């Protein structure tokens, strides 16, 4: 999994060489990881600015109401907006943390207005100035090898 996280574009033969497994066994394992949901998606990560989205902002959203219907309406709108590239329901002072890209200020204003009309009572934007740490692979630790202890003894 570490090899896939580092470069998901690796061929099956290359993965087999890196893991010391046969190509057939490697293919079987990768398929099993996909089927079980451990591997959710394999995708290219585009540079937003180069792709035409110079504005990248984080938006915190607090809902006006917190009943199931209001939550559903807001979340449906978030999912419908292509400029919202990631969204999480969070605990704390706000209800949602959104990652938004925009081609210009007018594009961003349209997104914010759309969220406000669908239940976003308080929307706070944070302009992303620079990427400090890109999304990283999960810190997969090697499987722990437990040392069996005798009953009655403390280690």
C-alpha positions in Angstrom: 0.0 0.0 0.0 2.9 2.4 0.7 4.1 1.9 -2.9 0.7 2.7 -4.3 0.3 5.7 -2.1 3.6 7.1 -3.2 2.8 6.6 -6.9 -0.6 5.1 -7.9 0.5 5.1 -11.6 2.8 2.2 -11.0 2.3 -0.9 -13.2 1.3 -4.2 -11.7 4.7 -5.6 -12.7 6.5 -2.8 -10.9 4.4 -3.2 -7.8 5.2 -6.9 -7.8 8.9 -6.2 -8.0 8.7 -3.7 -5.2 6.7 -6.0 -2.9 8.4 -9.3 -3.8 5.2 -10.9 -4.9 4.3 -12.4 -8.2 2.4 -10.1 -10.6 -0.7 -12.4 -10.2 -0.6 -12.1 -6.4 -0.1 -8.4 -6.6 -3.0 -7.9 -9.0 -5.2 -10.0 -6.7 -4.2 -8.0 -3.6 -4.9 -4.6 -5.3 -8.3 -5.8 -6.6 -9.1 -7.0 -3.0 -8.1 -3.6 -1.6 -10.3 -1.8 -4.1 -13.3 -4.1 -3.5 -13.0 -3.8 0.2 -12.9 0.0 0.0 -9.4 0.4 1.4 -8.4 1.9 -2.0 -11.2 4.3 -2.7 -10.0 6.0 -5.9 -7.0 6.3 -8.1 -6.8 9.8 -9.5 -4.4 12.5 -10.8 -3.9 15.5 -8.5 -4.1 18.7 -10.6 -2.5 22.0 -9.7 -5.5 24.3 -9.3 -3.7 27.5 -10.3 -2.3 26.0 -13.5 -5.8 24.5 -14.3 -7.4 27.9 -14.2 -8.4 28.3 -10.6 -6.1 31.0 -9.1 -8.4 31.5 -6.1 -8.3 28.7 -3.5 -10.2 29.3 -0.3 -11.4 27.4 2.7 -14.9 28.3 3.8 -16.3 27.6 7.2 -20.1 27.3 7.2 -22.5 27.5 10.1 -26.0 26.5 9.4 -29.0 28.6 10.4 -30.9 25.5 11.4 -29.7 22.1 12.5 -32.6 19.8 11.7 -32.2 16.9 9.3 -34.1 18.7 6.4 -31.9 21.8 6.6 -28.8 19.8 6.8 -29.8 17.7 3.7 -30.6 20.9 1.7 -27.2 22.4 2.5 -25.3 19.2 1.9 -27.1 18.7 -1.5 -26.1 22.2 -2.5 -22.4 21.6 -1.5 -22.4 18.4 -3.6 -23.9 20.2 -6.6 -21.3 22.9 -6.7 -18.3 21.8 -8.8 -16.2 24.6 -7.2 -16.5 22.9 -3.8 -13.7 20.3 -4.3 -13.8 18.9 -0.7 -16.2 19.3 2.2 -16.3 17.9 5.7 -18.9 18.1 8.5 -16.9 19.1 11.6 -17.3 19.5 15.3 -16.5 22.8 17.0 -17.5 26.4 16.4 -18.6 25.8 12.8 -20.6 23.0 11.1 -18.6 22.5 7.8 -15.2 23.1 6.4 -15.2 23.4 2.6 -12.4 23.7 0.2 -13.4 25.9 -2.8 -11.7 26.8 -6.0 -12.7 29.8 -8.1 -11.7 31.3 -11.4 -12.2 34.9 -10.1 -13.8 36.8 -7.3 -17.2 36.8 -9.1 -17.1 33.0 -9.3 -16.4 32.8 -5.5 -19.2 35.3 -4.7 -21.6 33.1 -6.7 -20.6 30.0 -4.7 -21.0 31.9 -1.4 -24.4 33.3 -2.4 -25.5 29.8 -3.4 -24.4 28.4 0.0 -26.1 31.3 1.8 -29.5 30.7 0.1 -29.3 27.0 1.1 -29.0 27.4 4.8 -25.4 28.7 5.3 -26.0 31.4 7.9 -22.4 32.3 8.6 -19.8 31.8 5.9 -16.2 32.7 6.6 -13.6 32.5 3.9 -9.9 32.0 4.3 -7.7 32.6 1.3 -5.1 29.9 0.8 -1.8 31.6 0.3 0.5 28.6 -0.1 0.6 24.9 0.3 2.8 24.1 3.3 2.4 20.3 3.2 0.6 18.5 0.3 -1.8 15.7 1.0 0.4 12.9 2.4 0.2 9.1 2.3 -1.4 7.5 5.4 1.4 6.7 7.9 0.9 2.9 7.6 3.0 1.3 10.3 4.3 -2.2 9.8 2.1 -4.8 11.5 3.0 -5.0 15.2 4.5 -8.3 16.3 3.2 -8.9 19.7 5.5 -10.7 22.1 3.4 -13.3 23.9 3.6 -13.0 27.7 3.2 -15.7 30.2 0.1 -15.5 32.4 0.8 -13.7 35.7 3.9 -11.8 34.4 3.9 -8.1 33.5 6.1 -6.8 30.8 
